Amino acid sequence: MKTENGAVDNKEPDILYEDEDVLVINKPYDWLVHEDGHNDAPTVVEWFVARVPKAAEVGEPGYARDGSELNRAGVVHRLDRETSGVLILAKNQDAHQYLKQQFKDRLVGKEYRAFVYGRMNDRWGTINRPIGRSAKDHRRRSAERGAKGVLREAITDFERIGMGEYEEEPFSYIKLMPKTGRTHQLRAHLRALDRSIVNDTLYGEHKTSVSNNLATDRLMLHAHLLELAIPSGTTERFIAPLPNIFELAAERIEGLKEE
């Protein structure tokens, strides 16, 4: 079902691929990958275990801040609650270990699509900024001066698809190819460039409150592509179609064209 602004109201994940070892989905916007101990939003894990009961014990335990155990059955990697897109889940422990190693060894190809505030004047580039914790907000990571704690290597390649204006405000439409997998990496890197993602109320609060936000009402970040070797022995490329709201946002930017 589509909302008035073109967003898709997904009731459950769309299945992109399935075999005896893995399940690949298009995660809906506003779904948690797994429970976090303080939000009651729908979770991919709950949906996954209902579909594949034998996977209930697959994976590694996780814990909330209060020490309670979190159900992370089948989880190999994560997407933020506000991010939609392609996500792979393991149906058995051997598959889980195999896929985790792919991510650990940085053998997984990932491509995200995003709309950001302002003009990305460079058509291509690499953001190479280590990420630590924000000194101002415990919920955030930071790739800026003053980040605290251990600073971990974080690298993101980007490519500008186009840029233009909507109601006389500049925006850019970009591809993001993270080479590392730090928490909130894309959001923190773009914040450090002062090109926060549209509707990012955590990292772009200084923009969202004064912007027209491209007439959208969700974080404009989507995990579009995932390429990796799966346990069957083949290398596969999985693509989560762009949400309709992304296509509408592109149309709203005057003069935006694929380059």
C-alpha positions in Angstrom: 0.0 0.0 0.0 1.3 3.5 -0.9 0.9 6.5 1.3 0.0 9.9 0.0 3.7 11.0 -0.4 4.6 7.8 -2.3 6.1 5.8 0.6 5.4 2.1 0.7 3.7 0.8 3.8 5.2 -2.6 3.9 3.5 -5.0 6.3 6.3 -7.5 6.1 9.6 -8.0 4.3 9.7 -9.0 0.6 11.7 -12.1 -0.1 14.4 -11.6 -2.7 16.1 -15.1 -2.6 15.8 -18.3 -0.6 17.6 -21.6 -0.4 18.3 -24.2 2.2 21.0 -22.0 3.9 20.0 -18.4 3.5 17.1 -16.0 3.2 17.5 -12.6 1.6 14.9 -9.9 2.1 14.1 -6.3 1.4 13.8 -5.0 5.0 11.0 -2.5 5.3 11.6 1.0 6.7 10.9 1.3 10.4 11.5 -2.4 11.2 14.3 -3.3 13.7 16.5 -6.1 12.6 16.4 -7.6 16.1 14.9 -6.4 19.4 17.0 -3.8 21.2 15.5 -3.9 24.7 13.6 -0.7 24.6 11.6 -0.4 21.3 8.5 -2.4 20.4 8.8 -1.9 16.7 8.3 -5.1 14.5 11.6 -7.1 14.1 13.0 -9.0 11.2 14.1 -11.8 13.6 10.6 -12.4 14.9 9.2 -12.6 11.4 12.2 -14.8 10.3 11.8 -17.3 13.1 8.1 -17.6 12.5 8.9 -18.5 8.9 11.9 -20.7 9.6 11.5 -22.1 13.1 14.6 -24.3 12.9 16.7 -21.1 12.8 15.6 -20.0 16.2 19.0 -21.0 17.8 21.2 -19.9 14.9 23.7 -17.1 15.5 25.4 -15.4 18.4 23.8 -14.0 21.6 23.4 -10.3 22.0 22.7 -8.3 25.2 20.8 -5.1 26.0 22.3 -2.5 28.2 20.6 -3.9 31.2 22.2 -7.3 30.6 19.1 -9.0 29.3 19.7 -11.4 26.3 18.4 -10.3 22.9 17.1 -12.6 20.2 19.3 -12.3 17.2 18.5 -15.5 15.4 20.0 -15.7 11.9 21.4 -12.2 12.0 24.7 -11.8 10.1 24.7 -8.0 9.6 22.4 -5.1 10.5 20.5 -2.2 9.0 19.3 0.7 11.1 15.6 0.7 11.9 15.2 3.8 9.6 17.1 2.2 6.7 15.3 -0.1 4.2 16.9 -2.6 1.9 18.7 -5.8 1.3 19.5 -8.0 4.2 20.7 -11.6 4.4 19.8 -14.1 7.1 21.3 -17.5 7.9 19.1 -20.6 8.4 21.7 -22.8 10.1 24.9 -22.3 12.1 27.3 -23.3 9.3 25.8 -20.8 7.0 26.0 -18.1 9.7 29.7 -18.7 10.3 30.4 -18.8 6.5 28.6 -15.5 5.9 30.1 -13.8 9.0 33.5 -14.6 7.7 32.7 -12.9 4.4 31.8 -9.7 6.2 34.8 -10.0 8.5 37.2 -10.4 5.6 35.6 -7.4 3.8 34.6 -9.6 0.8 31.0 -8.3 0.6 30.1 -5.7 -2.0 27.5 -3.2 -0.7 25.8 -0.2 -2.4 23.4 2.2 -0.8 21.4 5.0 -2.3 20.8 8.3 -0.4 19.6 11.8 -0.8 21.6 14.4 1.1 21.3 18.1 1.9 23.4 20.4 -0.2 25.6 19.9 -3.3 28.1 17.1 -3.6 30.4 18.9 -5.9 32.8 15.9 -6.5 31.4 13.3 -8.8 33.4 10.5 -7.1 35.4 10.3 -3.9 36.4 8.4 -0.8 35.6 9.4 2.8 38.4 8.0 4.9 37.7 9.1 8.4 38.0 6.9 11.5 34.9 6.6 13.7 34.5 6.8 17.4 31.7 7.8 19.8 30.2 11.3 19.9 31.2 13.4 22.8 27.8 15.2 22.6 25.3 12.4 22.2 25.7 8.7 23.4 23.4 7.5 20.6 25.7 8.8 17.9 29.0 7.8 16.4 31.4 10.6 15.2 33.9 10.9 12.3 34.8 14.5 13.4 37.4 16.0 15.7 36.6 15.4 19.3 35.3 11.8 18.9 36.0 9.8 22.0 36.9 6.2 22.7 38.6 3.9 20.3 38.8 5.3 16.8 38.2 2.6 14.2 39.1 2.7 10.5 36.1 3.6 8.4 36.1 4.0 4.6 33.2 4.9 2.3 33.4 5.4 -1.5 30.7 7.6 -3.1 29.5 8.5 -6.5 27.1 11.3 -7.3 24.1 10.3 -9.4 22.9 13.9 -9.7 22.1 17.1 -7.9 19.5 19.8 -8.2 17.0 21.9 -6.3 13.6 21.4 -4.8 11.7 24.6 -3.8 15.0 26.5 -4.2 16.9 24.2 -1.8 19.9 22.1 -3.1 20.0 18.4 -2.7 22.2 15.6 -4.1 21.4 12.0 -4.9 24.3 9.6 -4.3 25.6 6.0 -4.3 27.5 5.0 -1.2 29.8 1.9 -1.2 31.1 1.3 2.4 34.3 -0.7 2.5 34.1 -1.2 6.3 31.1 -1.9 8.4 31.1 0.5 11.4 27.9 1.3 13.3 26.2 4.3 11.6 29.1 4.6 9.3 27.3 6.3 6.4 25.4 8.6 8.6 28.4 9.7 10.6 30.6 10.1 7.5 28.1 12.3 5.7 27.5 14.3 8.9 31.3 15.0 9.0 31.1 16.4 5.4 28.1 18.5 6.4 26.0 16.6 3.9 23.7 14.8 6.2 21.1 12.3 4.9 17.7 13.8 4.3 15.4 13.3 7.3 18.2 12.0 9.5 16.9 13.4 12.8 19.9 11.9 14.7 22.8 13.1 12.6 21.1 15.9 10.7 18.9 17.6 13.2 20.4 21.0 12.3 19.1 20.5 8.8 15.8 18.7 9.2 14.2 21.4 11.3 14.8 24.1 8.7 14.6 22.1 5.4 11.7 21.2 3.1 13.2 17.7 3.4 12.3 16.9 -0.2 8.7 16.5 1.0 9.6 13.1 2.4 8.9 11.7 5.9 11.6 8.9 6.2 15.3 8.6 6.4 16.4 8.7 2.7 18.9 5.8 2.9 18.3 2.5 1.2 20.5 -0.6 1.0 20.2 -1.3 -2.7 22.7 -4.0 -3.4 24.6 -6.8 -1.7 27.1 -9.0 -3.4 28.8 -12.0 -1.7 29.5 -15.7 -1.8 26.8 -17.8 -0.3 27.2 -21.3 1.2 26.1 -23.1 -2.0 29.4 -22.0 -3.5 28.2 -19.3 -5.9 28.7 -15.5 -5.7 25.4 -13.8 -5.9 24.2 -10.2 -6.3 21.0 -9.3 -4.6 19.2 -6.1 -5.3 16.4 -4.5 -3.3 14.3 -2.3 -5.6 14.3 1.4 -4.8 11.3 2.5 -2.8 8.8 4.6 -4.7 9.5 7.6 -2.5 13.1 7.6 -3.8 11.9 7.9 -7.4 9.6 10.7 -6.5 12.3 12.5 -4.6 14.5 12.3 -7.7 11.7 13.8 -9.8 11.3 16.6 -7.3 14.9 17.8 -7.8 14.7 20.2 -10.7 17.0 19.1 -13.5 18.2 16.0 -11.8 19.4 13.4 -14.4 21.2 10.1 -14.2 24.8 10.7 -15.3 
